[in-house]
Protein backbone atom coordinates (compact mmCIF):
# COMPACT_ATOMS: atom_id res chain seq x y z
CA UNK A 1 0.00 0.00 0.00
CA UNK A 2 1.25 3.46 -0.85
CA UNK A 3 -0.44 6.85 -0.74
CA UNK A 4 0.43 10.27 -2.11
CA UNK A 5 0.78 13.56 -0.31
CA UNK A 6 0.73 16.67 -2.53
CA UNK A 7 2.08 19.96 -1.19
CA UNK A 8 1.56 23.26 -3.04
CA UNK A 9 2.56 26.73 -1.98
CA UNK A 10 -0.11 29.27 -2.98
CA UNK A 11 0.34 31.18 -6.20
CA UNK A 12 2.01 34.58 -6.20
CA UNK A 13 0.14 37.01 -3.94
CA UNK A 14 -0.16 40.76 -4.39
CA UNK A 15 2.28 41.33 -1.55
CA UNK A 16 4.72 38.76 -2.95
CA UNK A 17 4.70 40.93 -6.05
CA UNK A 18 5.21 44.10 -3.99
CA UNK A 19 8.02 42.50 -1.90
CA UNK A 20 6.13 43.04 1.36
CA UNK A 21 5.99 40.89 4.49
CA UNK A 22 2.60 39.18 4.36
CA UNK A 23 2.30 36.67 7.22
CA UNK A 24 -1.26 36.52 8.51
CA UNK A 25 -2.54 39.44 6.42
CA UNK A 26 -5.30 38.18 4.13
CA UNK A 27 -3.95 39.10 0.70
CA UNK A 28 -5.25 37.49 -2.50
CA UNK A 29 -3.25 36.10 -5.42
CA UNK A 30 -2.30 38.03 -8.57
CA UNK A 31 -3.10 37.13 -12.16
CA UNK A 32 0.29 35.42 -12.27
CA UNK A 33 -0.69 33.55 -9.11
CA UNK A 34 -3.86 32.34 -10.81
CA UNK A 35 -1.83 31.09 -13.77
CA UNK A 36 0.55 29.28 -11.39
CA UNK A 37 -2.44 27.63 -9.71
CA UNK A 38 -3.84 26.56 -13.09
CA UNK A 39 -0.48 25.06 -14.05
CA UNK A 40 -0.35 23.14 -10.77
CA UNK A 41 -3.84 21.78 -11.37
CA UNK A 42 -2.91 20.69 -14.88
CA UNK A 43 0.16 18.92 -13.51
CA UNK A 44 -2.05 16.97 -11.09
CA UNK A 45 -4.54 15.81 -13.72
CA UNK A 46 -4.88 12.06 -13.54
CA UNK A 47 -3.92 11.94 -9.87
CA UNK A 48 -6.50 10.74 -7.36
CA UNK A 49 -7.05 13.27 -4.58
CA UNK A 50 -9.42 12.23 -1.79
CA UNK A 51 -9.29 15.24 0.54
CA UNK A 52 -7.64 18.66 0.63
CA UNK A 53 -6.43 20.86 3.48
CA UNK A 54 -5.63 24.56 3.43
CA UNK A 55 -5.22 27.56 5.70
CA UNK A 56 -7.82 30.18 6.56
CA UNK A 57 -6.10 32.74 4.30
CA UNK A 58 -7.60 33.69 0.93
CA UNK A 59 -4.40 33.29 -1.11
CA UNK A 60 -4.17 29.61 -0.21
CA UNK A 61 -7.91 28.99 -0.53
CA UNK A 62 -8.13 30.71 -3.92
CA UNK A 63 -5.14 28.72 -5.17
CA UNK A 64 -6.73 25.48 -3.96
CA UNK A 65 -10.03 26.28 -5.70
CA UNK A 66 -8.25 26.80 -9.02
CA UNK A 67 -6.09 23.67 -8.61
CA UNK A 68 -9.11 21.49 -7.90
CA UNK A 69 -11.04 22.90 -10.85
CA UNK A 70 -8.14 22.31 -13.21
CA UNK A 71 -7.39 18.76 -12.08
CA UNK A 72 -11.04 17.70 -12.03
CA UNK A 73 -11.38 17.15 -8.27
CA UNK A 74 -13.60 20.12 -7.39
CA UNK A 75 -16.06 17.98 -5.44
CA UNK A 76 -13.71 16.55 -2.81
CA UNK A 77 -13.88 17.51 0.89
CA UNK A 78 -11.85 20.60 1.84
CA UNK A 79 -10.75 21.40 5.39
CA UNK A 80 -9.54 24.88 6.39
CA UNK A 81 -7.49 25.46 9.54
CA UNK A 82 -5.30 28.27 10.88
CA UNK A 83 -2.69 25.68 11.88
CA UNK A 84 -1.63 25.76 8.22
CA UNK A 85 -1.39 29.57 8.11
CA UNK A 86 1.79 31.30 7.07
CA UNK A 87 4.27 32.24 9.75
CA UNK A 88 3.23 35.49 11.45
CA UNK A 89 5.67 38.33 10.81
CA UNK A 90 4.08 40.44 13.53
CA UNK A 91 5.05 44.11 13.38
CA UNK A 92 6.76 43.62 10.01
CA UNK A 93 3.57 42.65 8.17
CA UNK A 94 2.80 45.06 5.36
CA UNK A 95 6.31 46.54 5.31
CA UNK A 96 8.43 46.45 2.18
CA UNK A 97 11.34 44.07 2.71
CA UNK A 98 13.91 46.35 1.12
CA UNK A 99 12.74 49.34 3.17
CA UNK A 100 12.84 47.23 6.32
CA UNK A 101 16.42 46.19 5.54
CA UNK A 102 17.35 49.83 5.05
CA UNK A 103 15.85 50.70 8.45
CA UNK A 104 17.09 47.77 10.55
CA UNK A 105 20.06 46.55 8.50
CA UNK A 106 20.40 43.63 6.12
CA UNK A 107 21.82 41.35 8.80
CA UNK A 108 18.96 41.87 11.25
CA UNK A 109 16.31 41.32 8.58
CA UNK A 110 18.14 38.21 7.39
CA UNK A 111 18.08 36.88 10.98
CA UNK A 112 14.35 37.54 11.27
CA UNK A 113 13.64 35.86 7.93
CA UNK A 114 16.05 32.93 7.95
CA UNK A 115 16.77 31.96 11.57
CA UNK A 116 14.98 28.88 12.87
CA UNK A 117 14.09 30.09 16.36
CA UNK A 118 14.37 33.90 16.27
CA UNK A 119 11.06 35.78 16.19
CA UNK A 120 10.54 39.07 14.37
CA UNK A 121 8.93 41.72 16.62
CA UNK A 122 5.48 40.48 17.62
CA UNK A 123 5.68 37.50 15.25
CA UNK A 124 6.59 33.82 15.01
CA UNK A 125 9.82 31.99 14.35
CA UNK A 126 9.93 29.03 11.98
CA UNK A 127 10.13 26.86 15.10
CA UNK A 128 6.84 28.36 16.32
CA UNK A 129 5.29 27.56 12.94
CA UNK A 130 6.68 24.01 13.12
CA UNK A 131 5.23 23.58 16.62
CA UNK A 132 1.67 24.37 15.44
CA UNK A 133 1.77 22.82 11.96
CA UNK A 134 3.26 19.39 12.71
CA UNK A 135 0.87 18.39 15.53
CA UNK A 136 -2.04 19.35 13.27
CA UNK A 137 -0.55 17.30 10.46
CA UNK A 138 -0.12 14.23 12.66
CA UNK A 139 -3.44 14.39 14.50
CA UNK A 140 -5.73 15.59 11.70
CA UNK A 141 -4.16 14.96 8.28
CA UNK A 142 -2.02 11.88 8.92
CA UNK A 143 -5.00 9.57 9.70
CA UNK A 144 -6.26 10.11 6.14
CA UNK A 145 -2.91 8.94 4.76
CA UNK A 146 -3.02 5.91 7.05
CA UNK A 147 -6.50 5.19 5.69
CA UNK A 148 -4.99 5.05 2.15
CA UNK A 149 -6.38 8.42 1.09
CA UNK A 150 -4.34 10.72 -1.13
CA UNK A 151 -4.07 14.17 0.45
CA UNK A 152 -3.49 17.63 -1.04
CA UNK A 153 -2.24 20.48 1.15
CA UNK A 154 -2.22 24.01 -0.25
CA UNK A 155 -0.58 26.36 2.21
CA UNK A 156 2.31 28.80 2.58
CA UNK A 157 6.08 29.02 2.28
CA UNK A 158 6.82 28.59 5.97
CA UNK A 159 4.04 26.22 7.04
CA UNK A 160 5.06 23.98 4.13
CA UNK A 161 8.73 24.44 4.98
CA UNK A 162 7.91 23.10 8.46
CA UNK A 163 6.19 20.09 6.87
CA UNK A 164 9.11 19.42 4.54
CA UNK A 165 11.49 19.66 7.49
CA UNK A 166 9.48 16.97 9.27
CA UNK A 167 8.86 14.74 6.24
CA UNK A 168 12.47 14.82 5.04
CA UNK A 169 13.95 14.78 8.57
CA UNK A 170 15.98 17.92 7.91
CA UNK A 171 17.98 19.90 10.43
CA UNK A 172 17.20 23.59 11.13
CA UNK A 173 20.24 24.52 9.06
CA UNK A 174 19.13 22.34 6.14
CA UNK A 175 15.53 23.54 6.04
CA UNK A 176 16.60 27.19 6.02
CA UNK A 177 18.30 26.53 2.67
CA UNK A 178 15.11 25.18 1.08
CA UNK A 179 12.97 27.45 -1.05
CA UNK A 180 9.50 26.40 -2.16
CA UNK A 181 8.37 27.95 -5.43
CA UNK A 182 4.84 29.31 -5.67
CA UNK A 183 2.39 27.03 -7.45
CA UNK A 184 4.72 24.06 -7.96
CA UNK A 185 3.46 20.68 -6.63
CA UNK A 186 5.77 18.70 -4.38
CA UNK A 187 4.76 15.03 -4.34
CA UNK A 188 5.52 12.46 -1.64
CA UNK A 189 4.75 8.78 -2.19
CA UNK A 190 4.50 7.09 1.20
CA UNK A 191 4.36 3.35 1.85
CA UNK A 192 3.44 1.72 5.16
CA UNK A 193 7.04 1.69 6.40
CA UNK A 194 7.40 5.42 5.67
CA UNK A 195 4.14 6.18 7.48
CA UNK A 196 5.30 4.20 10.52
CA UNK A 197 8.61 6.05 10.42
CA UNK A 198 6.85 9.42 10.41
CA UNK A 199 4.70 8.51 13.40
CA UNK A 200 7.79 7.32 15.28
CA UNK A 201 9.63 10.51 14.31
CA UNK A 202 6.78 12.62 15.67
CA UNK A 203 6.95 10.77 18.99
CA UNK A 204 10.67 11.41 19.19
CA UNK A 205 10.20 15.06 18.24
CA UNK A 206 7.63 15.67 20.97
CA UNK A 207 9.86 14.02 23.56
CA UNK A 208 12.91 16.08 22.57
N, C-alpha and C positions, 0 to 999 in steps of 0.2 A: 504494500500500500504506500502510495506517495501522494502528497497534496502540494498545491502551489500557493504561495503567498506573493501577491503583487504589491509593490510599494511605488507610489507616484507622488512626487512633490508637485504642488499646485502650479499651474501655468503662471507666467510672468504677471505680477500685480502692478497696479499703478505706481505704488511706492517702490517696488523693485526698479521700475523704469526711472523713477526720480531719484534713486540712490538714497532713500530715506529708511531709517529704522522703523520697521512695521510692528513686529511683536504681536500684541493682542488687539491692535487697532483693526477694525473690520473694513479692510480695503479690498475692492473687487479686482478681477483680472482685466488685463488690457486686451485689445484685439489680437496682439501677438500671443498672449496667454491663452486665448480661445483657440487659436490655431495649434498651439502646443498640445492643448487638451484633445483636440480632434486627432492629431497625429498619434497621441498615446492610445486613444480608443481604437484607431485603425490597426495599430500594432497588436492590440489584444483581441482582434477579431479571430474567432475560432477557439479561443480559450473559454473554458467553463468557469464562470464566477458565480458562487452561491450566495455570498453576502459581502457587503461593503461597509467600511467604517471610515468616518471622517471627523474633522473637528467641528466646532460650532462657528467657525469663521467663514465668511462668504466666499473668499477666494478658493478655499479648498472644496467647499460644497458646489460651487459653480463649475469648477474643474471636474469634479466627480460626475455631475449631471451630464456634461458633454461627453466624457469618456464612456459612460454607460450607454448613451444614445448611439455613439459611433460604433461600439463593439456589439450592440444588439442585446444588452443585458439590462435595459431600463427598468424592468419589472422586479428586480431582485430586492430583498430587504436592505435598507440602509440605516445605519446607526450613527448618530452624531454624539460626540462627547468632548468636553473641554480638556480631558486628559491628553488628547491628541493635538491640542493647540500649539502654535508656535511658542518658542521661548519668549517670555516677557522681557522687553528691554527697558521697562520702567520709565524713568525720566527722559530717556533718550528717544522714546517713540515719537515719530514725526519729524525728528531732526535729520537734516542732510548729513550723510556720513563724512563727506569731505569737510564741511563746515565744522562738524564736531571734532574732527582730527585737528583742524586749525586752532580750535579753542582749547582742547585738552592735551594735544600732542598726539602724534601718530602712535607712539609706544603705548600710551594709556588706552587709546581706542582699540589697538590691536589686542591688548590684554582683556578688555571687556568682551571683545568679539570672539577671541580664539583660545581663551583659557578654559579649562574644564570646570573649575570650581570657584572662579571669581565672578561675583555678580556686578553688573552695571548698577548705577544708583537707582534704587527702588525696583530692580528687576530680578531676573532669575539667571543663574549659571546654567551651563549645559548639564551639570550634575543634578541640579534641581529639576530640570526637564526630564532627565533620565529617571529620577526617583518618582515622578508621577506617571510617566508614559509606560515604563516596563511593567509595573504591577497591573495596570489596566490591560496591557497586552496579554499577560499571563492569565489573569482571572476572567477576562471577558472575551478576548479574541481567540486565544489559544485553544479553548475547548472546541471551537468550530473546526480548527485544523485537526484536532484529535478525532473529531467525528467525520473526517475525510471530506470536509468542505473546503473548496478553494476560496481564498479570502483576498479582497482588494482593500488596501488602505491608501486613501488620498489625504495627505497631511502637509507638513511643512518641513523646511530645511533642517531645523534642529530637533523636532520631535522624531523625524525619520532618521536623523543622524544618531539619536539615542537608540532607536530600534536596530539600526545597522551595527552599532557598537555591541549590542547584546547578541544579535544573531551571528555575527562574525567573530565574536569573542575578542574584540579589539581593546587595546589599552587606551587610556585617555590621550596619550601622545599620538597614537595611530589614528584615532577617530578625528582628531583635530585637523588632520591632513586630508580628510575625505570631503569632497564637494559633491553635492547632489544636484544635478541639472534640473531645471524646471521642466515638467511635462515629459520626462523620460522614464518609462517603466523599468523597475528593478525587480527581477523575478527570482524567487527562491523555490526550489523543489525540495521538499522535506519528506524523507521516509520515516518509518517508525523509530529507527535508531536515532535519527536527528532530533525528532520530537522529544524522545526520552532525554537526550543530552541537554536540550534547552530547558526542560523542566528541572533537571538536576542543577544546571548552571544557575537558574533563578534561585534555587534553594541556597546555593553557595553564596550568591550575591547578597541575599538578604541576611545571611549570617555574618558576612564580612564586616 
